[in-house]
Amino acid sequence: MAHQIPNATHAEVISRLKVLAGLRTDEHQIAQDGRFRFALPNDTWLDVRISIAPTYHGENAVLRLLSGELCSRNLSDLGFSPSDQSMLTRSVNKQNGMVLITGPTGSGKTTTLYALLTILAKKSLSIVTIEDPIEYSIEGVTQIQTNKRSGLTFAEGLRSILRQDPDIIMVGEIRDQETASLAVNAALTGHMVLSTLHTRSAIGSIPRLFDLKVDPYLLASTLSLVVGQRLARKICSACKKKDVTSTELFEESEYSTKNQGEKKAFYKGAGCSVCNNGAYRGRIGIYELLAIDEDMREGIGRKLSTNELRVRAEKKGMVGIDSQALTKAHGGIISLEELLRIRQE
């Protein structure tokens, strides 16, 4: 905890946050969401998303800090390998199709989407997004925020976007059957569609879309690439050292059977002034990319099981998140603690 605010000032702090975010200060019994921006001393800015919810002991505020630099990062900064970058770039540069970013809440899906949009926006294409909420403003991209009060949902917004003849459509999240159907049909009719989906793995997005009543033959025809991802804390480079204890624990665990042969070390942060004695500094993405080729399309069309589809994908060279995380752990980028946490998500 960096700082503790006295309880006596709680109401004043909440009121000030509401004013900054343009929220209603006279309403204390409903949840409210907003945002505000402030400048930093180094001539950069920071966006703050705020969520306020009523609780038994008063209103609770959670602030999410969003740096403008995040959406302008290139794919290598986010943790993509050169081969994965090439595959992802080829997929989003197609004239039509659908690219999905999947993972649990807080895994960095939106950041990956914004990085892709920033790259595509440099090519003078017509790009329109429908989001809830708009997290970053991107020059050259038409961004639309959903509004439940006015009836502007993802599905309604997507219908309006299609009438504007865009080259690329970004749907913040596929949440329901109607949005899934519209997104697939948009990809089928000559648009590149980018979106996110809440699943535990890239392969898991396929049965999830089946659950949303997407026809197998339509999904097989439109899906181009699925990116599964997690977010891991990076070991502080200033105090990184080999972790003998973690290496021994890993060798005794069930996971080491997949890594027989040369024994490799793990690393950890000792804690220093650079990382505020936290041992970690920054975060990095761990990814798995599922490319949809003709063999996968045939399997999707036949509604093969998740295990059967995974076997086909691995034969084609797909490297899972577990293996990607292990490589980063042995490379001294993440710790064994982060590796095991990712395996459990």
C-alpha distance (Angstrom), angle and dihedral (degrees) to the residues before:
residue distance angle dihedral
M1 . . .
A2 3.80 . .
H3 3.80 98.0 .
Q4 3.78 138.7 0.3
I5 3.81 119.1 -144.1
P6 3.83 117.1 -148.5
N7 3.79 113.3 -108.0
A8 3.79 90.7 -127.9
T9 3.81 90.5 68.3
H10 3.82 94.8 47.5
A11 3.82 96.5 104.3
E12 3.82 92.6 46.4
V13 3.80 92.7 49.8
I14 3.82 92.6 49.1
S15 3.82 90.4 47.6
R16 3.81 91.9 50.8
L17 3.80 91.7 49.5
K18 3.80 90.0 51.3
V19 3.80 91.3 51.9
L20 3.81 91.6 50.1
A21 3.80 91.7 49.5
G22 3.81 95.0 43.4
L23 3.81 93.6 -116.0
R24 3.79 128.9 146.7
T25 3.80 110.2 -85.0
D26 3.82 93.4 -169.0
E27 3.82 94.0 58.4
H28 3.80 117.3 83.8
Q29 3.82 104.8 155.9
I30 3.82 102.8 62.3
A31 3.79 134.0 65.8
Q32 3.82 114.9 -106.1
D33 3.79 132.7 -169.9
G34 3.78 127.8 -162.7
R35 3.76 145.8 139.0
F36 3.77 142.3 -136.3
R37 3.78 137.4 -178.4
F38 3.79 133.7 -138.8
A39 3.80 134.5 -177.3
L40 3.80 123.4 -115.6
P41 3.84 124.3 -141.3
N42 3.83 91.6 -106.9
D43 3.84 92.2 64.1
T44 3.82 93.5 -101.4
W45 3.78 126.8 114.4
L46 3.75 136.1 -131.7
D47 3.79 126.1 -149.8
V48 3.80 116.5 -148.0
R49 3.80 121.8 -159.2
I50 3.78 112.7 -161.4
S51 3.79 130.8 -162.8
I52 3.79 119.3 -170.1
A53 3.81 121.2 -170.4
P54 3.84 130.8 176.7
T55 3.81 115.2 -116.3
Y56 3.79 136.3 177.0
H57 3.83 91.4 -95.7
G58 3.80 96.3 41.6
E59 3.78 137.9 -75.6
N60 3.79 117.7 -26.8
A61 3.81 120.1 -149.5
V62 3.80 125.8 -161.3
L63 3.80 118.3 -172.1
R64 3.79 123.2 -160.5
L65 3.81 117.1 -160.1
L66 3.81 116.8 -143.3
S67 3.78 119.6 -173.3
G68 3.80 117.0 -151.6
E69 3.80 88.4 -137.0
L70 3.81 92.6 67.0
C71 3.79 96.7 70.4
S72 3.81 91.3 49.4
R73 3.80 95.4 54.0
N74 3.76 117.8 116.9
L75 3.78 121.9 -122.6
S76 3.80 95.0 -100.6
D77 3.83 90.4 56.9
L78 3.80 88.5 55.8
G79 3.81 91.5 55.3
F80 3.82 103.8 -97.5
S81 3.81 115.7 146.4
P82 3.85 117.8 -127.0
S83 3.83 91.5 -103.9
D84 3.81 92.1 49.1
Q85 3.81 90.7 47.9
S86 3.79 90.2 53.3
M87 3.82 92.6 48.9
L88 3.81 92.8 47.2
T89 3.80 93.9 46.6
R90 3.81 92.2 50.2
S91 3.80 91.4 50.6
V92 3.82 97.5 49.9
N93 3.81 91.9 45.1
K94 3.80 92.4 61.9
Q95 3.79 117.3 108.1
N96 3.79 93.1 -122.5
G97 3.77 141.3 6.1
M98 3.79 137.4 83.9
V99 3.80 129.7 -83.6
L100 3.81 116.8 -168.5
I101 3.81 129.2 -163.1
T102 3.81 111.1 -156.5
G103 3.77 137.6 -176.2
P104 3.81 142.7 103.3
T105 3.80 124.4 -62.2
G106 3.80 111.9 -67.9
S107 3.81 96.0 21.8
G108 3.81 95.0 120.1
K109 3.81 99.7 -103.2
T110 3.81 94.2 141.9
T111 3.80 92.3 49.0
T112 3.80 90.0 54.1
L113 3.81 90.7 49.1
Y114 3.80 92.3 50.2
A115 3.81 91.6 48.9
L116 3.82 88.9 54.6
L117 3.82 92.0 46.9
T118 3.80 90.8 50.5
I119 3.81 90.0 54.4
L120 3.81 93.1 46.3
A121 3.82 93.7 45.3
K122 3.81 89.8 66.5
K123 3.82 90.6 66.1
S124 3.83 97.9 67.4
L125 3.79 92.9 -114.7
S126 3.80 124.9 151.3
I127 3.80 103.5 -106.2
V128 3.81 122.9 178.5
T129 3.80 126.2 179.2
I130 3.80 134.9 -167.7
E131 3.81 111.1 -158.6
D132 3.79 143.4 168.3
P133 2.97 99.2 -128.9
I134 3.81 119.3 -1.7
E135 3.80 102.0 -125.4
Y136 3.82 100.8 -178.7
S137 3.78 132.7 19.9
I138 3.82 112.5 -129.7
E139 3.79 121.1 -163.8
G140 3.80 112.6 -122.5
V141 3.81 94.6 20.4
T142 3.83 124.2 106.1
Q143 3.81 105.2 -136.3
I144 3.81 124.2 -167.7
Q145 3.80 124.7 -167.8
T146 3.80 120.1 -146.5
N147 3.80 116.7 -119.2
K148 3.81 117.8 -166.9
R149 3.80 93.3 -170.4
S150 3.80 92.4 59.7
G151 3.81 93.5 38.4
L152 3.80 95.0 -109.5
T153 3.80 99.5 143.8
F154 3.80 127.5 161.3
A155 3.80 89.8 -94.1
E156 3.83 95.4 48.0
G157 3.78 91.8 43.8
L158 3.79 91.0 50.2
R159 3.80 90.8 52.5
S160 3.82 90.1 53.4
I161 3.80 92.4 46.4
L162 3.81 92.0 54.5
R163 3.80 89.9 57.9
Q164 3.81 89.6 58.0
D165 3.81 93.5 61.8
P166 3.84 99.8 -129.0
D167 3.80 124.5 -178.8
I168 3.81 94.0 -141.2
I169 3.81 129.4 26.5
M170 3.77 124.1 -165.5
V171 3.81 117.4 -163.8
G172 3.79 110.7 -167.4
E173 3.80 93.5 -141.3
I174 3.79 138.7 -10.2
R175 3.80 101.9 -131.8
D176 3.79 107.0 154.4
Q177 3.78 145.2 26.7
E178 3.80 95.3 -97.8
T179 3.81 94.6 52.0
A180 3.80 91.5 45.8
S181 3.81 91.8 51.4
L182 3.82 93.3 47.9
A183 3.81 92.8 46.7
V184 3.81 93.1 51.0
N185 3.80 92.3 46.8
A186 3.81 90.9 48.3
A187 3.80 89.3 54.4
L188 3.79 89.9 47.4
T189 3.81 93.1 53.3
G190 3.79 98.2 56.5
H191 3.81 107.5 -75.6
M192 3.79 131.6 117.3
V193 3.81 106.7 -127.6
L194 3.81 123.5 -162.7
S195 3.79 120.9 -171.9
T196 3.80 146.9 142.6
L197 3.79 131.8 -115.9
H198 3.81 131.3 -170.3
T199 3.81 106.3 -121.6
R200 3.81 133.2 128.8
S201 3.81 94.9 -122.6
A202 3.80 142.5 13.3
I203 3.81 91.3 -106.5
G204 3.81 89.7 50.0
S205 3.81 90.5 66.2
I206 3.82 90.9 72.4
P207 3.85 98.8 60.2
R208 3.81 87.6 39.1
L209 3.81 90.3 59.2
F210 3.79 89.5 45.8
D211 3.82 87.0 55.1
L212 3.81 87.1 54.4
K213 3.83 88.1 57.8
V214 3.81 97.2 -107.4
D215 3.81 108.3 157.9
P216 3.83 112.2 -114.6
Y217 3.80 94.1 -130.1
L218 3.84 91.4 51.5
L219 3.80 92.4 48.3
A220 3.81 91.1 47.9
S221 3.81 90.2 51.4
T222 3.80 97.6 48.5
L223 3.81 110.2 30.6
S224 3.82 111.4 98.1
L225 3.80 106.3 166.7
V226 3.80 139.8 -5.9
V227 3.80 122.0 -156.4
G228 3.80 117.4 -160.6
Q229 3.79 115.0 -165.9
R230 3.78 149.0 175.2
L231 3.80 132.0 -170.9
A232 3.81 120.7 -126.4
R233 3.79 133.5 -175.0
K234 3.80 114.5 -112.8
I235 3.79 120.9 -130.0
C236 3.80 111.7 -111.3
S237 3.82 105.7 -102.0
A238 3.80 92.1 -150.4
C239 3.81 95.0 63.1
K240 3.81 102.6 22.9
K241 3.80 116.7 140.0
K242 3.79 139.0 162.3
D243 3.77 114.7 -81.8
V244 3.79 109.6 -145.0
T245 3.80 93.6 177.8
S246 3.82 92.9 55.1
T247 3.80 91.4 48.1
E248 3.82 91.2 53.6
L249 3.81 92.7 46.0
F250 3.80 91.8 50.2
E251 3.82 92.9 49.3
E252 3.80 88.9 54.6
S253 3.81 94.1 47.6
E254 3.81 129.7 90.2
Y255 3.80 90.8 -110.9
S256 3.81 94.2 66.1
T257 3.82 91.9 69.6
K258 3.82 88.3 76.3
N259 3.79 90.9 53.8
Q260 3.77 103.0 50.0
G261 3.78 119.7 153.3
E262 3.80 122.3 43.8
K263 3.79 111.6 35.1
K264 3.81 111.3 -130.1
A265 3.78 128.8 -163.5
F266 3.78 130.7 -116.1
Y267 3.79 125.3 -144.0
K268 3.79 138.8 -148.6
G269 3.79 139.2 -178.0
A270 3.77 118.6 -104.0
G271 3.80 94.4 -156.5
C272 3.80 124.5 -105.8
S273 3.81 143.0 169.7
V274 3.82 91.5 -84.6
C275 3.83 93.1 61.6
N276 3.83 94.2 30.8
N277 3.82 88.1 -112.7
G278 3.78 90.4 -62.8
A279 3.85 96.2 118.0
Y280 3.83 90.1 -136.5
R281 3.80 131.7 80.1
G282 3.80 122.9 -178.9
R283 3.79 130.3 -16.3
I284 3.78 136.3 -103.7
G285 3.79 135.0 -161.2
I286 3.80 124.6 -112.8
Y287 3.81 111.1 -154.3
E288 3.78 144.5 -171.7
L289 3.81 119.7 -168.8
L290 3.78 122.3 -152.7
A291 3.81 110.0 -163.4
I292 3.80 114.1 -160.0
D293 3.81 107.7 -138.0
E294 3.81 128.6 163.5
D295 3.81 93.0 -81.8
M296 3.81 91.5 53.0
R297 3.82 91.3 44.9
E298 3.78 89.5 55.3
G299 3.80 90.9 50.2
I300 3.81 92.8 47.7
G301 3.80 90.5 48.6
R302 3.81 89.4 54.7
K303 3.85 91.9 45.8
L304 3.79 93.8 -123.4
S305 3.79 116.7 -171.8
T306 3.80 122.1 -91.7
N307 3.83 91.3 -106.9
E308 3.81 92.5 51.3
L309 3.79 91.5 49.3
R310 3.81 91.1 48.2
V311 3.81 91.1 52.5
R312 3.81 89.9 52.6
A313 3.81 91.7 47.3
E314 3.81 93.8 49.3
K315 3.81 90.9 49.5
K316 3.80 86.9 56.2
G317 3.81 90.5 52.9
M318 3.80 105.7 -93.7
V319 3.81 110.5 159.6
G320 3.80 112.8 -150.8
I321 3.79 127.1 -132.3
D322 3.82 91.6 -106.6
S323 3.81 91.9 58.0
Q324 3.80 92.5 43.4
A325 3.81 90.6 51.2
L326 3.81 91.7 48.6
T327 3.81 90.5 52.6
K328 3.82 90.8 51.8
A329 3.81 90.9 46.8
H330 3.81 92.6 53.2
G331 3.81 88.5 45.4
G332 3.79 90.4 59.9
I333 3.81 94.9 -113.1
I334 3.81 99.1 111.6
S335 3.80 132.5 19.5
L336 3.80 129.8 -116.8
E337 3.81 87.5 -108.2
E338 3.82 90.2 60.6
L339 3.79 91.4 43.6
L340 3.80 92.3 55.7
R341 3.81 92.0 44.3
I342 3.80 90.8 54.1
R343 3.81 91.1 49.6
Q344 3.81 89.6 55.7
E345 3.82 97.0 49.4
